[in-house]
C-alpha cells in the first residue's frame, strides 16, 4: 500500500513514523517548547535523523476544551515555521495538522506534502476540494463535534460499527472528489472515554476493512497517563507499549512525540514478523 507525496511513493506496507512538532503555546505535552528557529530546526533534524518519514506541524491546539484561534493566527504561527523547515530540509515530507481549508491551501502552496484533518472535512466543507486540487494525501480522523465539544459526544450504541460507518461515508465523499491517497485515523482521545479508547485499540485491525492505511496517534495521551496515575511527561513507557500493540493491530503510521523510541518499536515488530 503506497501513497504519493510530492512525486515520491511511500510504501506503508512497512510501518512509518510521523514526528509531531506542535507550534501551539497550550499543547497538552509540548506546548510552547519550540519558541525560536534554532530549537525548531534542531528538533526537526533530530526527528529526521532518528527515522521519521513525516513531520507533522500543528498550529491549532486540539486538546479537549482548547480555545479557538482565528485562521489568521493559525497561519501566523504556521507558515513561517513551514517555510523555515523546508528551507533547511527541502526533501522533508511535512504534514499540516489543520481542519481549515485556507490554512491547508496556503501550506500546500509553500510545499507541504500532506494534510492531517481531525474532522475529515466536516468542519470545513471546502477542505476536500483543496485536497483534490493539490493531489496530496489526506489523513482523515474520526471525531464528533469540535475540540471544545467533542468530550460531550461520547455516547455510542456500537463504537466500532459507528466509526466504520463514519469512515465509509467520508471515504465515499473523498472518492467522489477524486481523492486517491487517504489514510484513516480512528481518533484516540477524541469524542471517546478512556474505556472506549482501549476498546478501539483492541479492535483496531477491524478498520482494515476500509482498505486504507491506518494512523495511530497514541503518544502520551490521557488514556495512558490517567490509567497509570501519572501525567503526559511520564507517559513514554505506556506510549511505547501501546505503539507496539497498534503495530500488531495493523497500524501503518505511528504519530509520536518520541521518534527514536517509536522507531525501536518498528524495528522489533519487523523482526517478529519477518
C-alpha positions in Angstrom: 0.0 0.0 0.0 1.6 3.3 -1.1 0.9 7.0 -1.1 2.3 9.6 -3.4 4.0 12.5 -1.6 5.4 15.2 -3.9 6.1 12.6 -6.5 7.7 10.1 -4.1 6.0 6.8 -3.5 5.9 5.9 0.2 5.4 2.3 0.9 3.2 1.9 4.0 3.4 -1.8 4.0 6.4 -1.2 6.2 5.2 1.0 9.1 6.4 4.6 9.3 6.7 7.2 12.0 5.3 10.7 11.9 7.1 13.1 14.3 5.0 15.8 16.0 6.1 19.4 16.1 3.5 21.5 18.0 3.6 25.2 17.4 0.9 26.0 19.9 1.5 27.5 23.4 -1.1 25.2 25.0 -0.5 21.7 23.7 -1.1 19.1 26.3 2.5 17.8 26.2 5.0 20.1 24.4 3.1 23.4 24.2 5.4 26.4 23.8 8.6 24.2 23.8 9.8 25.3 20.4 10.0 29.1 20.5 12.8 30.0 18.2 14.3 29.0 14.9 17.2 27.1 16.4 15.0 24.9 18.6 12.6 24.2 15.8 15.4 23.2 13.3 17.2 21.1 15.9 14.1 19.2 16.8 13.2 18.6 13.1 16.8 17.5 12.4 16.6 15.0 15.3 13.3 13.5 14.2 14.5 13.1 10.6 17.9 11.6 11.8 16.0 9.2 14.1 14.0 7.9 11.1 10.8 9.9 10.9 9.2 9.7 7.4 6.8 12.6 8.1 7.0 15.8 10.2 3.5 16.9 11.4 3.2 20.7 12.0 0.3 21.9 14.1 -0.5 25.5 15.0 -4.0 24.9 16.4 -4.4 23.1 19.7 -6.9 20.3 19.5 -6.7 19.1 23.1 -10.1 18.7 24.8 -11.6 22.1 25.6 -8.8 24.0 23.7 -9.6 27.7 23.0 -10.3 28.5 19.4 -8.0 30.8 17.4 -8.6 32.6 14.2 -7.4 31.4 10.8 -5.1 34.4 10.6 -3.5 33.5 13.9 -3.1 29.9 12.8 -1.4 31.0 9.6 0.8 33.4 11.5 2.1 30.6 13.7 2.4 28.0 11.0 3.6 29.5 7.7 6.9 31.0 8.9 7.9 27.7 10.5 6.9 25.7 7.5 9.0 27.9 5.3 11.9 27.7 7.7 11.8 23.9 7.9 11.6 23.4 4.1 14.4 25.9 3.5 16.6 23.8 5.7 15.2 20.4 4.8 13.8 20.7 1.3 13.1 17.0 0.9 11.2 16.7 4.2 7.6 15.4 3.9 5.8 17.9 6.0 2.2 17.2 7.1 0.0 20.0 8.2 -2.4 19.4 11.1 -5.4 21.6 10.4 -9.1 21.4 9.7 -9.2 24.7 7.8 -9.1 24.7 4.0 -7.4 28.1 3.8 -4.6 27.0 6.1 -4.2 23.8 4.1 -4.2 25.6 0.8 -1.5 28.2 1.8 0.6 25.5 3.4 0.4 23.3 0.2 1.4 26.4 -1.8 4.6 26.6 0.3 5.4 22.9 -0.2 3.6 20.9 2.4 3.2 17.3 1.4 0.0 16.1 3.0 -2.9 17.3 5.2 -3.9 15.9 8.6 -7.5 16.8 9.3 -9.1 15.9 12.6 -12.6 16.5 11.2 -12.3 14.5 7.9 -13.7 17.6 6.2 -16.8 18.0 8.4 -15.6 21.3 10.0 -14.8 22.9 6.6 -16.6 21.7 3.6 -14.1 23.3 1.3 -11.2 21.1 2.7 -11.7 18.2 0.3 -11.9 20.5 -2.7 -8.4 21.8 -1.7 -7.0 18.2 -1.3 -8.4 17.2 -4.7 -7.0 20.3 -6.4 -3.4 19.7 -5.0 -3.5 15.9 -5.3 -1.9 15.3 -1.9 -2.5 12.5 0.6 -5.2 13.2 3.1 -5.4 11.9 6.7 -9.0 11.9 7.9 -9.7 11.4 11.6 -12.8 10.2 13.5 -14.2 12.9 15.8 -17.6 14.2 16.8 -18.2 17.9 17.2 -15.1 20.1 17.6 -12.3 20.3 20.1 -14.4 22.3 22.5 -17.4 20.0 22.4 -16.0 16.6 21.5 -15.9 15.2 25.0 -19.6 15.8 25.4 -20.3 13.5 22.5 -19.1 10.1 23.8 -22.3 8.0 23.7 -22.3 5.2 21.1 -24.7 2.3 20.7 -21.8 0.4 18.9 -18.5 2.2 18.9 -16.7 0.2 16.2 -19.7 0.0 13.9 -20.3 3.7 14.1 -16.7 4.5 13.5 -16.7 2.2 10.4 -19.9 3.9 9.1 -18.2 7.3 9.6 -15.2 6.3 7.6 -17.3 4.6 4.9 -19.3 7.9 4.4 -16.2 10.2 4.5 -14.2 7.9 2.1 -17.2 7.9 -0.3 -17.1 11.7 -0.3 -13.4 11.7 -0.9 -13.7 9.3 -3.8 -16.4 11.4 -5.4 -14.0 14.3 -5.5 -11.2 12.2 -7.0 -9.0 12.0 -3.8 -7.0 8.8 -4.1 -4.5 8.7 -1.2 -6.4 8.6 2.1 -5.2 7.5 5.5 -7.7 6.9 8.3 -7.1 7.8 11.9 -9.5 6.4 14.5 -9.0 9.4 16.7 -7.8 8.1 20.1 -8.8 10.7 22.7 -11.3 12.4 20.5 -15.0 12.0 21.5 -14.1 8.9 23.4 -13.9 7.8 27.0 -10.8 6.1 28.4 -12.6 2.7 28.2 -13.7 3.4 24.6 -10.2 4.2 23.6 -9.0 0.8 24.8 -11.9 -1.0 23.2 -11.0 0.8 19.9 -7.3 -0.2 20.2 -8.2 -3.8 21.0 -10.2 -3.9 17.7 -8.1 -1.6 15.6 -7.4 -4.3 13.0 -11.1 -4.3 12.1 -10.6 -0.9 10.5 -8.5 -2.6 7.8 -11.9 -3.4 6.2 -11.8 0.2 4.9 -8.8 -0.9 2.8 -6.9 2.2 3.7 -3.7 2.7 5.8 -4.3 3.4 9.5 -2.6 6.1 11.5 -2.4 5.6 15.3 -2.0 8.7 17.4 -1.5 7.4 20.9 1.5 9.4 22.0 1.4 10.5 25.7 -2.4 10.8 25.6 -4.6 10.9 28.7 -5.8 7.3 28.0 -2.3 6.3 29.1 -1.4 8.6 31.9 -4.8 8.6 33.6 -4.8 4.8 33.6 -1.3 4.8 35.1 -1.9 7.6 37.6 0.8 9.8 36.2 1.0 12.7 33.6 2.0 13.3 30.0 5.6 13.9 30.9 5.9 10.4 32.3 3.8 8.5 29.7 6.6 7.4 27.4 6.7 3.9 28.6 2.9 3.5 28.3 3.1 5.1 24.8 5.7 2.5 23.7 3.6 -0.3 24.9 0.5 0.9 23.0 2.5 1.7 19.9 3.7 -1.9 19.7 0.1 -3.1 20.1 -1.0 -0.7 17.4 1.6 -2.2 15.0 0.3 -5.7 15.8 -3.2 -4.4 15.1 -2.1 -3.3 11.6 -1.3 0.4 12.1 0.8 1.8 9.2 1.8 5.1 10.7 2.7 5.9 14.4 2.2 9.6 15.1 4.5 10.4 18.0 6.4 12.9 20.1 9.3 10.5 20.6 10.6 9.3 17.3 13.6 7.3 18.3 11.5 5.1 20.7 8.8 4.6 18.0 11.4 3.5 15.5 12.7 1.0 18.0 9.1 -0.4 18.2 9.0 -0.8 14.5 12.4 -2.4 14.3 11.4 -5.0 16.9 8.0 -5.5 15.2 9.7 -6.2 11.9 12.0 -8.7 13.5 9.0 -10.5 14.9 7.0 -10.5 11.7 9.6 -11.4 9.0 
